């Protein structure tokens, strides 16, 4: 097992423990009608890539993440989990499978899944604000963290990318248009994860700018890799719905550029992300390993 595999495994376990704590705190007194689908969505497993990226960005500061930092990192995963629940709904991608098991609306019904996902948005903001204050940040700084997360998840980020993705279904799009969709739909939250890790670690502006460039590039590489994986997706392989994005009429990199050019583009973005770190004097095996991992992963 590689050093990166060990790092990912340890970090995933710590994120999962912190997420369980956060959910216990937030859902204390909440009825099962709402609490059960929230837990189902958040505790569905997965790579925990976004909070781990946040932690790797934080560790550039030279500090080991404490439990408060771990809890703050879960805000990224909560936002990501909410987006998956809504992506899977019948009015969106209408998927039956996610991570090898029934999607949230198949397990609990459309109404409960929709409301649960909506409740996860303020949960993420509550986590980020509360933990930032507990870490000693000012109210203004905590509000700034929440604002950055909200921007990444909102109309100029993930939600806006989802809108563009829906509009583009069945339409011809250019490479620039497809890149814009991916940079918003997937890349914005990944870039935010890297940046917020650096901000919570109190990095200087030069290193923060490098993390921003790094996050943007691996965010796009991540989605290109997802497009490639979707070409071979089945419920038994990767736990995905067997209907591919191409069959749904979605614009994808392989659909527009072909498999080989898409792989080359993802690899080039990975290399540029690492170059941005090194140019800023950031020596992080974890961040560099993650940049390679996003394009070489098989799920």
C-alpha positions as a printed Julia matrix, in Angstrom:
299×3 Matrix{Float64}:
   0.0    0.0     0.0
   1.38   3.42   -0.99
   1.92   6.38    1.33
  -0.95   8.16   -0.39
  -3.27   5.2     0.18
  -2.36   5.22    3.87
  -2.9    8.97    4.06
  -6.28   8.72    2.34
  -7.36   5.87    4.6
  -6.36   7.64    7.82
  -7.9   10.92    6.73
 -11.14   9.25    5.62
 -11.51   7.56    8.99
 -10.98  10.85   10.83
 -13.46  12.67    8.58
 -16.04   9.94    9.13
 -15.68  10.19   12.9
 -15.95  13.97   12.84
 -18.98  13.8    10.54
 -20.71  11.38   12.91
 -20.1   13.83   15.77
 -21.46  16.75   13.78
 -24.6   14.86   12.79
 -25.2   13.77   16.39
 -24.97  17.41   17.49
 -27.11  18.84   14.71
 -29.78  16.14   14.69
 -30.26  16.01   18.45
 -34.02  16.28   18.92
 -34.79  16.07   15.19
 -37.42  13.48   14.31
 -36.52  10.37   12.34
 -38.6   11.49    9.34
 -35.93  14.09    8.61
 -32.91  12.78   10.5
 -32.81   9.35    8.83
 -32.41  10.54    5.22
 -29.84  13.17    6.28
 -27.74  10.47    7.93
 -28.26   8.14    4.98
 -27.01  10.8     2.56
 -24.04  11.94    4.66
 -22.91   8.53    5.88
 -23.1    6.82    2.5
 -19.36   6.28    2.38
 -17.5    7.66   -0.6
 -13.97   8.94   -0.95
 -14.41  12.07    1.24
 -12.21  13.76   -1.34
 -13.27  17.35   -0.62
 -12.7   17.35    3.14
  -9.43  15.46    2.64
  -8.34  18.1     0.14
  -9.25  20.75    2.71
  -7.09  18.96    5.3
  -4.16  18.67    2.9
  -4.4   22.41    2.2
  -4.52  23.11    5.92
  -1.47  20.93    6.57
   0.62  23.19    4.33
   0.68  25.46    7.4
   2.77  22.83    9.19
   0.07  22.09   11.76
  -1.69  18.78   12.38
  -5.5   19.13   12.12
  -7.19  18.93   15.53
 -10.76  17.79   16.06
 -12.18  21.28   15.47
 -10.44  21.47   12.11
 -11.73  17.98   11.27
 -15.29  19.03   12.12
 -14.96  22.16   10.0
 -13.77  20.02    7.07
 -17.02  18.05    7.15
 -18.89  21.13    5.89
 -17.41  20.43    2.44
 -18.67  16.85    2.5
 -22.13  17.88    3.68
 -22.52  20.3     0.76
 -21.27  17.63   -1.65
 -23.68  15.06   -0.19
 -26.64  17.42   -0.52
 -25.77  17.99   -4.18
 -25.71  14.25   -4.87
 -29.18  13.78   -3.36
 -30.6   16.52   -5.58
 -28.66  15.34   -8.65
 -30.24  11.88   -8.29
 -33.87  13.09   -8.05
 -36.35  12.12  -10.79
 -36.57  15.74  -11.93
 -32.79  15.79  -12.44
 -30.75  12.71  -13.44
 -33.32  10.19  -12.12
 -30.71   7.78  -10.78
 -31.54   4.66   -8.77
 -28.02   3.83   -7.53
 -25.32   5.79   -5.75
 -22.17   4.29   -4.23
 -23.51   0.77   -4.64
 -26.85   1.26   -2.88
 -30.24   2.84   -3.49
 -30.22   6.6    -3.93
 -31.75   8.66   -1.12
 -35.09   9.24   -2.85
 -35.38   5.51   -3.64
 -34.74   4.65   -0.01
 -36.96   7.33    1.58
 -39.16   8.8    -1.14
 -38.8   11.99   -3.13
 -40.36  14.31   -0.53
 -38.13  13.21    2.36
 -34.98  13.18    0.23
 -35.65  16.66   -1.19
 -36.31  18.23    2.22
 -33.4   16.4     3.84
 -30.99  17.73    1.22
 -32.34  21.25    1.71
 -31.69  20.93    5.46
 -28.09  19.95    4.77
 -27.28  23.35    3.27
 -27.78  25.33    6.51
 -26.14  22.45    8.37
 -22.93  23.0     6.43
 -23.02  26.74    7.13
 -23.66  26.12   10.82
 -20.72  23.72   11.03
 -18.31  26.07    9.29
 -19.3   29.13   11.32
 -19.37  27.34   14.68
 -16.06  25.55   14.24
 -14.3   28.63   12.86
 -15.33  30.58   15.95
 -14.21  27.69   18.19
 -10.82  27.82   16.45
 -10.44  31.48   17.44
 -11.42  33.2    14.21
 -13.38  36.45   14.42
 -17.07  36.62   13.54
 -16.11  38.43   10.33
 -13.64  35.71    9.36
 -16.17  32.98   10.13
 -18.77  34.78    8.0
 -16.2   35.06    5.21
 -15.59  31.3     5.28
 -19.33  30.66    5.05
 -19.64  33.17    2.21
 -16.88  31.46    0.23
 -18.51  28.07    0.7
 -21.89  29.49   -0.3
 -20.45  31.11   -3.41
 -18.83  27.84   -4.47
 -22.12  26.0    -3.98
 -24.42  28.66   -5.41
 -25.42  30.23   -8.74
 -21.86  31.19   -9.69
 -20.57  27.75   -8.7
 -22.09  24.29   -8.32
 -25.76  25.18   -8.72
 -24.99  27.44  -11.67
 -22.99  24.64  -13.26
 -25.9   22.27  -12.79
 -28.16  24.77  -14.56
 -25.76  25.0   -17.5
 -25.48  21.21  -17.55
 -29.26  20.81  -17.8
 -29.56  23.48  -20.51
 -26.81  21.77  -22.52
 -28.53  18.36  -22.56
 -28.99  17.26  -26.15
 -27.3   20.42  -27.45
 -23.99  20.98  -29.18
 -21.49  22.74  -26.92
 -18.0   24.06  -27.5
 -14.94  23.05  -25.53
 -15.0   26.39  -23.71
 -18.67  25.96  -22.79
 -18.05  22.44  -21.51
 -15.08  23.62  -19.48
 -17.23  26.34  -17.91
 -19.9   23.78  -16.95
 -17.33  21.5   -15.33
 -15.46  24.32  -13.58
 -18.69  25.4   -11.93
 -20.52  22.12  -11.4
 -17.56  20.19   -9.95
 -14.53  22.45   -9.9
 -15.9   25.28   -7.75
 -16.37  23.2    -4.61
 -13.02  21.44   -5.09
 -11.24  24.77   -5.5
 -13.08  26.04   -2.42
 -11.93  23.03   -0.4
  -8.27  23.68   -1.19
  -8.59  27.43   -0.58
 -10.46  27.14    2.7
  -7.91  24.66    3.98
  -5.24  27.26    3.33
  -7.3   30.07    4.83
  -8.0   28.14    8.02
  -4.28  27.33    8.15
  -3.6   31.08    7.87
  -1.35  30.78    4.82
   0.04  33.9     3.18
  -1.5   35.29   -0.01
   1.14  33.77   -2.29
   0.53  30.24   -1.06
  -3.22  30.81   -1.04
  -3.1   31.9    -4.68
  -1.18  28.72   -5.52
  -3.78  26.59   -3.73
  -6.5   28.39   -5.69
  -4.84  27.61   -9.03
  -4.15  24.05   -7.89
  -7.76  23.51   -6.81
  -9.21  24.91  -10.02
  -7.05  22.67  -12.18
  -7.63  19.45  -10.29
 -11.34  20.3   -10.08
 -11.58  20.25  -13.86
  -9.35  17.17  -14.05
 -11.61  15.42  -11.54
 -14.7   15.96  -13.7
 -12.94  14.87  -16.88
 -11.94  11.67  -15.06
 -15.57  11.24  -13.97
 -16.68  11.6   -17.59
 -14.23   8.88  -18.57
 -15.36   6.58  -15.75
 -18.99   7.07  -16.75
 -18.23   5.43  -20.08
 -17.86   2.06  -18.32
 -20.21   2.54  -15.34
 -22.48  -0.26  -14.08
 -24.06  -0.83  -10.64
 -21.45  -3.54   -9.97
 -18.58  -1.38  -11.19
 -18.25   1.79   -9.08
 -21.8    1.51   -7.75
 -23.14   3.79  -10.45
 -26.4    3.84  -12.32
 -25.94   1.94  -15.6
 -27.3    4.84  -17.65
 -24.36   6.9   -18.83
 -24.29  10.67  -19.09
 -23.95  10.33  -22.83
 -27.19   8.34  -23.02
 -28.88  11.1   -21.04
 -27.7   13.62  -23.62
 -25.2   15.31  -21.31
 -22.15  17.06  -22.65
 -18.99  15.16  -21.7
 -15.31  15.41  -22.51
 -15.11  11.96  -24.14
 -18.24  12.76  -26.13
 -16.73  16.0   -27.42
 -13.01  15.18  -27.66
 -12.75  11.39  -27.5
 -11.18   9.2   -24.85
  -7.49   9.73  -25.59
  -7.66  13.53  -25.79
  -9.71  13.59  -22.6
  -7.15  11.49  -20.73
  -4.36  13.72  -21.99
  -6.24  16.85  -20.91
  -6.79  15.49  -17.39
  -3.13  14.49  -17.1
  -1.98  17.92  -18.28
  -4.2   19.66  -15.72
  -2.81  17.43  -12.99
   0.74  18.37  -13.96
  -0.08  22.08  -14.03
  -1.66  21.89  -10.59
   1.53  20.41   -9.15
   3.6   23.05  -10.95
   1.54  25.8    -9.28
   2.36  24.39   -5.85
   6.07  24.06   -6.52
   6.29  27.58   -7.96
   4.96  28.91   -4.65
   7.38  26.81   -2.6
   4.71  24.44   -1.34
   6.19  21.01   -0.62
   3.19  18.74   -0.05
   3.32  15.05   -0.98
  -0.37  14.81   -0.03
  -1.49  17.55   -2.43
   0.74  16.27   -5.21
  -0.48  12.73   -4.63
  -4.1   13.87   -4.76
  -3.45  15.65   -8.07
  -2.25  12.38   -9.59
  -4.94  10.34   -7.84
  -7.83  12.3    -9.36
  -6.84  11.29  -12.88
  -5.7    7.73  -12.16
  -8.54   6.59   -9.87
 -10.93   3.86  -10.95
 -14.01   5.03   -9.03
